[in-house]
Amino acid sequence: MSVKNEAAFPEVFTDYYEATGRYDIYSAGGMTLRQWYKGQAIKGLLGNPGGPIQANDKSGWGYCACTRREVVDEASLIADILLAEDAKFAAREAKHE
């Protein structure tokens, strides 16, 4: 099963056709779901004093228990796991429809 990385917050557009009196509604662009998941993971990692960013009275990356790259790599891994779990859930839901 492929993992979907659709837009999390797409811009919505509408077109009105006078001849038919119908609207077409479509979306495009926006942040991808993976990008949004990554941002949420980074917020969690940076906001957890017991996690990779250890709480102390210092400031700056030199006083952390990890590097910037490690935070980004971990957030990417979390985002990919979330997308894979979303795909599994969607497959289970589709079987029950």
N, C-alpha and C positions, 0 to 999 in steps of 0.2 A: 504494500500500500504506500502510496506517495504521501509525503507530509505537505500539507498546504501552508503556504506562507502568504496568505492574502493580506490585503490592506486592513489594518486595525481601525483606522479612522479616515476612510476615504472621503473625498469631496463628492457631493451628490449634485448631479445635473438633471435638468428636465428640459425636454423639447416638446413644444405644443404644435400639433399639425392641424391647421384650420380645416383642411379638406376632409379630414376624418373625425375631427373633434377629439382626438386621442393625445395622450401624453406618453412620451417615452421617458422613463426614469432610469438613469444609469450612474455608476460611480467610477471614479478613477483616482489614481494617485494616493497620497497619504502615506503614513508610516506603515511599514509591514508589521504583521503580528510578531515576527521574530524580533524586530527592533524594539517593539513595545515590551515584550517579555524580557529582553536583555536589560532595558532601562529599569524595569521593576526589580529584576534580580540584583542589579548594581545598587539600587536604593536599599534593598534589604541587606546586602553584604556590607555596605558602608555604614548602615544604621545599627548594626549588631555589634555591640562592644565586646562580646565574647567570641565573635567570629574572626575572620582573617585580619580585620583591622582592630587591633587590640586597643582597649581604652587605656589612656595614660594622660599625663599632664603636659605632654609634648605636642608638637604639631609638625606636620609635614610628612611626606612619604618615607623619609629616613627612619622614622620611629614606628613603622608599621611592621606587622609580621608577614607581609607579603609585598609583592611589587605591583605596579599598575597593570602590567601585562597579565599577572596571575588573576587579578580581579576581573579583567576583561575576558580572559579565557574561561573562568568559572561561570561568569554570566552567560557567555555563549553556550556553554554546555547545558546550563539550566534551561535556557531558551529552547535549545534543540530537543531536550527531554520533554518539555511542556508541549511542543508542537507534535512530537510523536505520540504522547498520551492523548492529545486532542484528536488525532487521527484514529487511534484505537477506539476512543469513545464514540466518534462519529460512525465508525463501522458497526459497532454494537447497536447503536440507535437505528441505523439503517436496516438492520436485520429484523427489528421489532416493528417496523412500519407496515 
